Amino acid sequence: MATVDTAPAGPHVPSSEPHPTTLIGSVQRAMRLLESVARHDHGAPAKQLAREAGLALPTAYHLLRTLAHEGYLRREKGLFFLGEAVERLTNSGAQQKRRSMVADALAQCRDSIGAPVYYALYRDGEIEVQCVADTPANPAVEEWADFRETGHAHAIGQCLLSQLDDDARRDHVDRYSVRSITPYTVRDDRTLLRRLESARRMQPVIERQEYALGTVCAAIPITVGSTAATIAISLPAHQADRLLPAARRLQSEIGRLLGTLSLSISI
C-alpha cells in the first residue's frame, strides 16, 4: 500500500510570472501587431502583418482597424505605419530618459560638493529651474516666493539675467518688478541693472540672504547652445566661508556636465 506524505507544505512563494488566465489575449495580439509594424519603415499590408504576428487575418484586420482608430497606427494605400500616438509615447520616454540623465549628473555634483545643486535655464523670457539635487541632510532652498517672479533676488536669476543683452534684461524687469524679499534684497531696478552689467564673464554670481534669510547661494553662468543657463549651489549662512571654494569646485566640473545638460534644452 502506498504511503501518503503528510508533511506540511512549505510557504507559498508567488510566481513572478502572471498566470495565463490573467493576461488579456487581445492586448497581447495588438502588441505583436505593433511590433511587426515597427519593423517596416515603409509600411506593410495587413496580410503580411497577420502572418508575422501569427494571427488569423480577420483578427488582424479587427485589431489593425482599432489601433488605427486610436492613433497608434495610420493606414496609407493599404499599408500600415506607426501613428502619432506611438510617436508621443516614444518622445515621452526619451524625455524621461533625458531628465534622468540630468538628475544623475547633478546628484554626482551634489555628493562631490556636499551641497544642493540646481540647474536652470532662461527660455522664452522666463526663468525655468529644470532640476534640483538635494538630500535630507542638505535640503534645497524652499521656493517660498515664485522663482520666476523673483529673479532679481536669487543667484540663479541674477546669473541668468546677467547673460542677457540690455533689452532682454529691461524687458524682464518690466514684467517682474524689483521688490524687497528680505532686508538684503536689491532695492530698485537701476541698482539691479548696474549689478548685472558689472557681472564678470564666466565668474560665479554670489548672493547672500537676498532671497531666503539664513541662506547663501552661488551660480555659475554657462551657455547651452544659444540658451542662457546656470548651475548653482546653496549653503546655510553659517557656512558662507565654504561658498566660493564650493563654487570653484563646481565650476571645474562643468565641462564634464555640458554634454548632459545640453539634453535639457529639449525637455
TIKETOR-85750 format. One record per residue (C-alpha): residue number from 1; residue in three letters; x, y, z. Coordinates in nm, 2 decimals. Layout:
{resi->NUM resn->ALA px->X py->Y pz->Z}
...
END
This chain:
{resi->1 resn->MET px->0.00 py->0.00 pz->0.00}
{resi->2 resn->ALA px->0.14 py->0.34 pz->-0.10}
{resi->3 resn->THR px->0.21 py->0.59 pz->0.18}
{resi->4 resn->VAL px->0.08 py->0.94 pz->0.17}
{resi->5 resn->ASP px->0.32 py->1.23 pz->0.25}
{resi->6 resn->THR px->0.15 py->1.43 pz->0.53}
{resi->7 resn->ALA px->0.44 py->1.67 pz->0.58}
{resi->8 resn->PRO px->0.31 py->2.03 pz->0.60}
{resi->9 resn->ALA px->0.36 py->2.22 pz->0.28}
{resi->10 resn->GLY px->0.62 py->2.49 pz->0.27}
{resi->11 resn->PRO px->0.53 py->2.86 pz->0.25}
{resi->12 resn->HIS px->0.37 py->2.96 pz->-0.08}
{resi->13 resn->VAL px->0.60 py->3.17 pz->-0.29}
{resi->14 resn->PRO px->0.41 py->3.37 pz->-0.55}
{resi->15 resn->SER px->0.53 py->3.33 pz->-0.90}
{resi->16 resn->SER px->0.68 py->3.64 pz->-1.07}
{resi->17 resn->GLU px->0.52 py->3.53 pz->-1.39}
{resi->18 resn->PRO px->0.15 py->3.62 pz->-1.44}
{resi->19 resn->HIS px->-0.09 py->3.33 pz->-1.46}
{resi->20 resn->PRO px->-0.21 py->3.27 pz->-1.82}
{resi->21 resn->THR px->-0.57 py->3.34 pz->-1.72}
{resi->22 resn->THR px->-0.48 py->3.69 pz->-1.60}
{resi->23 resn->LEU px->-0.34 py->3.80 pz->-1.94}
{resi->24 resn->ILE px->-0.56 py->3.97 pz->-2.19}
{resi->25 resn->GLY px->-0.51 py->3.80 pz->-2.52}
{resi->26 resn->SER px->-0.64 py->4.08 pz->-2.74}
{resi->27 resn->VAL px->-0.38 py->4.32 pz->-2.59}
{resi->28 resn->GLN px->-0.10 py->4.07 pz->-2.65}
{resi->29 resn->ARG px->-0.21 py->4.03 pz->-3.01}
{resi->30 resn->ALA px->-0.23 py->4.40 pz->-3.06}
{resi->31 resn->MET px->0.12 py->4.45 pz->-2.92}
{resi->32 resn->ARG px->0.25 py->4.18 pz->-3.16}
{resi->33 resn->LEU px->0.10 py->4.37 pz->-3.45}
{resi->34 resn->LEU px->0.26 py->4.70 pz->-3.33}
{resi->35 resn->GLU px->0.59 py->4.52 pz->-3.31}
{resi->36 resn->SER px->0.55 py->4.39 pz->-3.66}
{resi->37 resn->VAL px->0.46 py->4.73 pz->-3.80}
{resi->38 resn->ALA px->0.76 py->4.89 pz->-3.63}
{resi->39 resn->ARG px->0.99 py->4.65 pz->-3.82}
{resi->40 resn->HIS px->0.87 py->4.80 pz->-4.15}
{resi->41 resn->ASP px->0.98 py->5.16 pz->-4.21}
{resi->42 resn->HIS px->0.80 py->5.17 pz->-4.54}
{resi->43 resn->GLY px->0.48 py->5.01 pz->-4.41}
{resi->44 resn->ALA px->0.33 py->4.67 pz->-4.45}
{resi->45 resn->PRO px->-0.01 py->4.52 pz->-4.56}
{resi->46 resn->ALA px->-0.25 py->4.35 pz->-4.32}
{resi->47 resn->LYS px->-0.19 py->4.01 pz->-4.47}
{resi->48 resn->GLN px->0.19 py->4.03 pz->-4.41}
{resi->49 resn->LEU px->0.14 py->4.17 pz->-4.05}
{resi->50 resn->ALA px->-0.11 py->3.89 pz->-3.97}
{resi->51 resn->ARG px->0.14 py->3.63 pz->-4.09}
{resi->52 resn->GLU px->0.43 py->3.78 pz->-3.90}
{resi->53 resn->ALA px->0.22 py->3.81 pz->-3.58}
{resi->54 resn->GLY px->0.08 py->3.46 pz->-3.61}
{resi->55 resn->LEU px->-0.28 py->3.58 pz->-3.63}
{resi->56 resn->ALA px->-0.58 py->3.49 pz->-3.83}
{resi->57 resn->LEU px->-0.64 py->3.75 pz->-4.10}
{resi->58 resn->PRO px->-0.99 py->3.85 pz->-3.97}
{resi->59 resn->THR px->-0.85 py->3.90 pz->-3.62}
{resi->60 resn->ALA px->-0.56 py->4.10 pz->-3.75}
{resi->61 resn->TYR px->-0.79 py->4.32 pz->-3.96}
{resi->62 resn->HIS px->-1.01 py->4.40 pz->-3.65}
{resi->63 resn->LEU px->-0.71 py->4.49 pz->-3.43}
{resi->64 resn->LEU px->-0.54 py->4.69 pz->-3.70}
{resi->65 resn->ARG px->-0.86 py->4.90 pz->-3.75}
{resi->66 resn->THR px->-0.89 py->4.95 pz->-3.38}
{resi->67 resn->LEU px->-0.52 py->5.06 pz->-3.35}
{resi->68 resn->ALA px->-0.56 py->5.30 pz->-3.64}
{resi->69 resn->HIS px->-0.88 py->5.45 pz->-3.49}
{resi->70 resn->GLU px->-0.69 py->5.51 pz->-3.16}
{resi->71 resn->GLY px->-0.40 py->5.68 pz->-3.35}
{resi->72 resn->TYR px->-0.14 py->5.41 pz->-3.28}
{resi->73 resn->LEU px->-0.13 py->5.32 pz->-3.65}
{resi->74 resn->ARG px->-0.21 py->5.50 pz->-3.97}
{resi->75 resn->ARG px->-0.31 py->5.35 pz->-4.30}
{resi->76 resn->GLU px->-0.20 py->5.47 pz->-4.64}
{resi->77 resn->LYS px->-0.27 py->5.30 pz->-4.97}
{resi->78 resn->GLY px->-0.33 py->4.96 pz->-4.79}
{resi->79 resn->LEU px->-0.01 py->4.98 pz->-4.58}
{resi->80 resn->PHE px->0.01 py->5.03 pz->-4.21}
{resi->81 resn->PHE px->0.26 py->5.26 pz->-4.04}
{resi->82 resn->LEU px->0.31 py->5.36 pz->-3.68}
{resi->83 resn->GLY px->0.09 py->5.65 pz->-3.58}
{resi->84 resn->GLU px->0.12 py->5.97 pz->-3.39}
{resi->85 resn->ALA px->0.02 py->5.81 pz->-3.06}
{resi->86 resn->VAL px->0.32 py->5.58 pz->-3.07}
{resi->87 resn->GLU px->0.54 py->5.88 pz->-3.15}
{resi->88 resn->ARG px->0.41 py->6.06 pz->-2.85}
{resi->89 resn->LEU px->0.49 py->5.76 pz->-2.63}
{resi->90 resn->THR px->0.84 py->5.74 pz->-2.78}
{resi->91 resn->ASN px->0.90 py->6.11 pz->-2.73}
{resi->92 resn->SER px->0.77 py->6.09 pz->-2.37}
{resi->93 resn->GLY px->1.01 py->5.80 pz->-2.29}
{resi->94 resn->ALA px->1.30 py->5.98 pz->-2.44}
{resi->95 resn->GLN px->1.22 py->6.29 pz->-2.24}
{resi->96 resn->GLN px->1.21 py->6.09 pz->-1.92}
{resi->97 resn->LYS px->1.55 py->5.94 pz->-2.00}
{resi->98 resn->ARG px->1.70 py->6.29 pz->-2.06}
{resi->99 resn->ARG px->1.56 py->6.41 pz->-1.73}
{resi->100 resn->SER px->1.70 py->6.11 pz->-1.56}
{resi->101 resn->MET px->2.05 py->6.17 pz->-1.71}
{resi->102 resn->VAL px->2.05 py->6.54 pz->-1.60}
{resi->103 resn->ALA px->1.93 py->6.44 pz->-1.25}
{resi->104 resn->ASP px->2.20 py->6.18 pz->-1.22}
{resi->105 resn->ALA px->2.47 py->6.43 pz->-1.33}
{resi->106 resn->LEU px->2.35 py->6.69 pz->-1.07}
{resi->107 resn->ALA px->2.34 py->6.42 pz->-0.80}
{resi->108 resn->GLN px->2.71 py->6.34 pz->-0.86}
{resi->109 resn->CYS px->2.80 py->6.70 pz->-0.82}
{resi->110 resn->ARG px->2.58 py->6.72 pz->-0.50}
{resi->111 resn->ASP px->2.76 py->6.43 pz->-0.35}
{resi->112 resn->SER px->3.10 py->6.56 pz->-0.45}
{resi->113 resn->ILE px->3.05 py->6.91 pz->-0.32}
{resi->114 resn->GLY px->2.82 py->6.83 pz->-0.02}
{resi->115 resn->ALA px->2.56 py->7.09 pz->-0.11}
{resi->116 resn->PRO px->2.23 py->7.11 pz->-0.30}
{resi->117 resn->VAL px->2.28 py->7.17 pz->-0.68}
{resi->118 resn->TYR px->2.04 py->7.35 pz->-0.91}
{resi->119 resn->TYR px->2.02 py->7.37 pz->-1.29}
{resi->120 resn->ALA px->1.82 py->7.64 pz->-1.45}
{resi->121 resn->LEU px->1.76 py->7.80 pz->-1.80}
{resi->122 resn->TYR px->1.63 py->8.13 pz->-1.93}
{resi->123 resn->ARG px->1.38 py->8.03 pz->-2.20}
{resi->124 resn->ASP px->1.11 py->8.23 pz->-2.38}
{resi->125 resn->GLY px->1.15 py->8.51 pz->-2.13}
{resi->126 resn->GLU px->1.12 py->8.30 pz->-1.82}
{resi->127 resn->ILE px->1.34 py->8.15 pz->-1.55}
{resi->128 resn->GLU px->1.30 py->7.78 pz->-1.55}
{resi->129 resn->VAL px->1.45 py->7.56 pz->-1.28}
{resi->130 resn->GLN px->1.50 py->7.24 pz->-1.46}
{resi->131 resn->CYS px->1.63 py->7.01 pz->-1.19}
{resi->132 resn->VAL px->1.74 py->7.02 pz->-0.82}
{resi->133 resn->ALA px->1.95 py->6.76 pz->-0.65}
{resi->134 resn->ASP px->1.95 py->6.77 pz->-0.27}
{resi->135 resn->THR px->1.94 py->6.54 pz->0.03}
{resi->136 resn->PRO px->1.76 py->6.54 pz->0.37}
{resi->137 resn->ALA px->2.09 py->6.64 pz->0.53}
{resi->138 resn->ASN px->2.14 py->6.92 pz->0.28}
{resi->139 resn->PRO px->1.80 py->7.04 pz->0.16}
{resi->140 resn->ALA px->1.74 py->7.28 pz->-0.12}
{resi->141 resn->VAL px->1.61 py->7.63 pz->-0.06}
{resi->142 resn->GLU px->1.23 py->7.63 pz->-0.02}
{resi->143 resn->GLU px->1.07 py->7.82 pz->-0.30}
{resi->144 resn->TRP px->0.86 py->8.04 pz->-0.08}
{resi->145 resn->ALA px->0.84 py->8.32 pz->-0.34}
{resi->146 resn->ASP px->0.80 py->8.22 pz->-0.71}
{resi->147 resn->PHE px->1.15 py->8.18 pz->-0.86}
{resi->148 resn->ARG px->1.02 py->8.32 pz->-1.19}
{resi->149 resn->GLU px->0.90 py->8.64 pz->-1.04}
{resi->150 resn->THR px->1.19 py->8.70 pz->-0.80}
{resi->151 resn->GLY px->1.49 py->8.66 pz->-1.04}
{resi->152 resn->HIS px->1.64 py->8.98 pz->-0.91}
{resi->153 resn->ALA px->1.67 py->8.83 pz->-0.56}
{resi->154 resn->HIS px->1.84 py->8.50 pz->-0.61}
{resi->155 resn->ALA px->2.17 py->8.39 pz->-0.75}
{resi->156 resn->ILE px->2.01 py->8.17 pz->-1.02}
{resi->157 resn->GLY px->1.80 py->8.46 pz->-1.16}
{resi->158 resn->GLN px->2.08 py->8.72 pz->-1.13}
{resi->159 resn->CYS px->2.32 py->8.48 pz->-1.31}
{resi->160 resn->LEU px->2.07 py->8.42 pz->-1.59}
{resi->161 resn->LEU px->1.98 py->8.78 pz->-1.63}
{resi->162 resn->SER px->2.35 py->8.88 pz->-1.64}
{resi->163 resn->GLN px->2.39 py->8.67 pz->-1.96}
{resi->164 resn->LEU px->2.11 py->8.86 pz->-2.15}
{resi->165 resn->ASP px->2.15 py->9.17 pz->-2.36}
{resi->166 resn->ASP px->2.03 py->9.50 pz->-2.22}
{resi->167 resn->ASP px->1.69 py->9.49 pz->-2.40}
{resi->168 resn->ALA px->1.61 py->9.14 pz->-2.27}
{resi->169 resn->ARG px->1.71 py->9.24 pz->-1.91}
{resi->170 resn->ARG px->1.49 py->9.55 pz->-1.92}
{resi->171 resn->ASP px->1.20 py->9.35 pz->-2.07}
{resi->172 resn->HIS px->1.23 py->9.10 pz->-1.78}
{resi->173 resn->VAL px->1.24 py->9.38 pz->-1.52}
{resi->174 resn->ASP px->0.94 py->9.55 pz->-1.68}
{resi->175 resn->ARG px->0.74 py->9.23 pz->-1.64}
{resi->176 resn->TYR px->0.88 py->9.13 pz->-1.30}
{resi->177 resn->SER px->0.94 py->9.44 pz->-1.10}
{resi->178 resn->VAL px->1.22 py->9.46 pz->-0.84}
{resi->179 resn->ARG px->1.08 py->9.43 pz->-0.48}
{resi->180 resn->SER px->1.23 py->9.36 pz->-0.14}
{resi->181 resn->ILE px->1.22 py->8.99 pz->-0.05}
{resi->182 resn->THR px->1.45 py->9.02 pz->0.26}
{resi->183 resn->PRO px->1.63 py->9.31 pz->0.41}
{resi->184 resn->TYR px->1.93 py->9.22 pz->0.19}
{resi->185 resn->THR px->1.74 py->9.22 pz->-0.15}
{resi->186 resn->VAL px->1.85 py->9.48 pz->-0.41}
{resi->187 resn->ARG px->1.62 py->9.77 pz->-0.38}
{resi->188 resn->ASP px->1.54 py->9.91 pz->-0.73}
{resi->189 resn->ASP px->1.57 py->9.84 pz->-1.10}
{resi->190 resn->ARG px->1.86 py->10.08 pz->-1.15}
{resi->191 resn->THR px->2.08 py->9.91 pz->-0.89}
{resi->192 resn->LEU px->1.99 py->9.57 pz->-1.02}
{resi->193 resn->LEU px->2.08 py->9.66 pz->-1.38}
{resi->194 resn->ARG px->2.41 py->9.81 pz->-1.27}
{resi->195 resn->ARG px->2.49 py->9.49 pz->-1.08}
{resi->196 resn->LEU px->2.40 py->9.27 pz->-1.38}
{resi->197 resn->GLU px->2.61 py->9.49 pz->-1.62}
{resi->198 resn->SER px->2.92 py->9.46 pz->-1.39}
{resi->199 resn->ALA px->2.90 py->9.08 pz->-1.36}
{resi->200 resn->ARG px->3.22 py->8.93 pz->-1.48}
{resi->201 resn->ARG px->3.20 py->8.69 pz->-1.77}
{resi->202 resn->MET px->3.21 py->8.32 pz->-1.65}
{resi->203 resn->GLN px->3.25 py->8.42 pz->-1.29}
{resi->204 resn->PRO px->3.03 py->8.29 pz->-1.01}
{resi->205 resn->VAL px->2.74 py->8.52 pz->-0.91}
{resi->206 resn->ILE px->2.72 py->8.53 pz->-0.53}
{resi->207 resn->GLU px->2.40 py->8.61 pz->-0.33}
{resi->208 resn->ARG px->2.38 py->8.63 pz->0.04}
{resi->209 resn->GLN px->2.04 py->8.61 pz->0.21}
{resi->210 resn->GLU px->1.87 py->8.82 pz->-0.07}
{resi->211 resn->TYR px->1.61 py->8.55 pz->-0.14}
{resi->212 resn->ALA px->1.60 py->8.35 pz->0.18}
{resi->213 resn->LEU px->1.73 py->8.45 pz->0.52}
{resi->214 resn->GLY px->1.99 py->8.21 pz->0.65}
{resi->215 resn->THR px->2.10 py->8.10 pz->0.30}
{resi->216 resn->VAL px->2.38 py->8.20 pz->0.07}
{resi->217 resn->CYS px->2.40 py->8.09 pz->-0.29}
{resi->218 resn->ALA px->2.64 py->8.09 pz->-0.58}
{resi->219 resn->ALA px->2.55 py->8.04 pz->-0.95}
{resi->220 resn->ILE px->2.79 py->7.96 pz->-1.24}
{resi->221 resn->PRO px->2.70 py->8.10 pz->-1.58}
{resi->222 resn->ILE px->2.70 py->7.85 pz->-1.87}
{resi->223 resn->THR px->2.57 py->7.85 pz->-2.22}
{resi->224 resn->VAL px->2.38 py->7.55 pz->-2.35}
{resi->225 resn->GLY px->2.36 py->7.60 pz->-2.73}
{resi->226 resn->SER px->2.23 py->7.96 pz->-2.76}
{resi->227 resn->THR px->2.04 py->7.94 pz->-2.43}
{resi->228 resn->ALA px->2.15 py->8.12 pz->-2.11}
{resi->229 resn->ALA px->2.18 py->7.86 pz->-1.83}
{resi->230 resn->THR px->2.33 py->7.82 pz->-1.49}
{resi->231 resn->ILE px->2.43 py->7.56 pz->-1.24}
{resi->232 resn->ALA px->2.41 py->7.67 pz->-0.88}
{resi->233 resn->ILE px->2.46 py->7.57 pz->-0.51}
{resi->234 resn->SER px->2.32 py->7.69 pz->-0.18}
{resi->235 resn->LEU px->2.45 py->7.67 pz->0.17}
{resi->236 resn->PRO px->2.34 py->7.77 pz->0.52}
{resi->237 resn->ALA px->2.46 py->8.12 pz->0.60}
{resi->238 resn->HIS px->2.68 py->7.99 pz->0.88}
{resi->239 resn->GLN px->2.88 py->7.80 pz->0.62}
{resi->240 resn->ALA px->2.93 py->8.11 pz->0.40}
{resi->241 resn->ASP px->3.31 py->8.06 pz->0.40}
{resi->242 resn->ARG px->3.25 py->7.74 pz->0.20}
{resi->243 resn->LEU px->3.05 py->7.91 pz->-0.07}
{resi->244 resn->LEU px->3.32 py->8.04 pz->-0.30}
{resi->245 resn->PRO px->3.55 py->7.73 pz->-0.28}
{resi->246 resn->ALA px->3.25 py->7.51 pz->-0.34}
{resi->247 resn->ALA px->3.15 py->7.73 pz->-0.64}
{resi->248 resn->ARG px->3.50 py->7.70 pz->-0.78}
{resi->249 resn->ARG px->3.49 py->7.32 pz->-0.75}
{resi->250 resn->LEU px->3.15 py->7.31 pz->-0.92}
{resi->251 resn->GLN px->3.29 py->7.53 pz->-1.20}
{resi->252 resn->SER px->3.58 py->7.28 pz->-1.25}
{resi->253 resn->GLU px->3.32 py->7.01 pz->-1.32}
{resi->254 resn->ILE px->3.10 py->7.20 pz->-1.56}
{resi->255 resn->GLY px->3.30 py->7.08 pz->-1.87}
{resi->256 resn->ARG px->3.21 py->6.72 pz->-1.78}
{resi->257 resn->LEU px->2.84 py->6.81 pz->-1.74}
{resi->258 resn->LEU px->2.78 py->7.02 pz->-2.05}
{resi->259 resn->GLY px->2.71 py->6.73 pz->-2.28}
{resi->260 resn->THR px->2.44 py->6.60 pz->-2.04}
{resi->261 resn->LEU px->2.30 py->6.94 pz->-1.96}
{resi->262 resn->SER px->2.26 py->7.02 pz->-2.33}
{resi->263 resn->LEU px->2.00 py->6.74 pz->-2.35}
{resi->264 resn->SER px->1.77 py->6.95 pz->-2.12}
{resi->265 resn->ILE px->1.70 py->7.20 pz->-2.40}
{resi->266 resn->SER px->1.46 py->6.95 pz->-2.55}
{resi->267 resn->ILE px->1.29 py->6.87 pz->-2.21}
END
